[in-house]
Amino acid sequence: DLEHHVFVYPLETKNSHVLVRAKPEQPLQNFTVCLQSYTDLSRPYSLFSYATKAQDNEILLFKPKPGEYRFYVGGKFVTFHVPQSIAASEHVCASWESATGIVGFWFNGKAWPRKGLQRGYTVGAEAAIVLGQEQDAFGGGFEAQQSFTGELSAVYMWDTGISTSEVMGAMYNRPSKAPIFGWRNFPYKIVGEVYLKP
């Protein structure tokens, strides 16, 4: 249970990351990812990277610049524009459903207008899930210029969609439904220089 802890990424590196030691039991028709980040980076960086052998950007939450998030499913992405903040903590959730392709996005608990992506697609279950680096190959292929530095916490993934009230629950580590993995019961392995701190 990591409730009062964060992962601290102190340095730009091409190897330091957190590997999530859990994955879906079957391919995903729906999913939601939530996490909290705190950084002063202005260059591009990766927060959540879910790769399969067939597709390195199976699910990717990427920030190319301040005020913009890119959310990838199956190698294609949609962009969400958010207020630019300097060194403010940012909580984001992104959800996707195969039947409609609809993507939901929440920034600090507020729902953004929905967009569409990859209708009819299925996300593979045999995944490598990495926090703080962008996979260009299954479980690797990292670049220092896309690495995260700062603090990450409150990471959750569900195999369902999510409502705004459930987003609020995740923000405060009080999820109302059981995730595939989540901060209150988080299976992880640290690789390189990342530290778990209160």
Secondary structure by P-SEA (a helix, b strand, c coil): ccccbbbbbccccccccccccccccccccccccccccccccccccccbbbbccccccccccccccccbbbbbccccbbbbbccccccbbbbbbbbbbccccbbbbbccccccccccccccbbbbcbbbbbcccccccccccccccccccccccbbbbbcccccaaaaaaaaacccccccccccccccccccccccccc
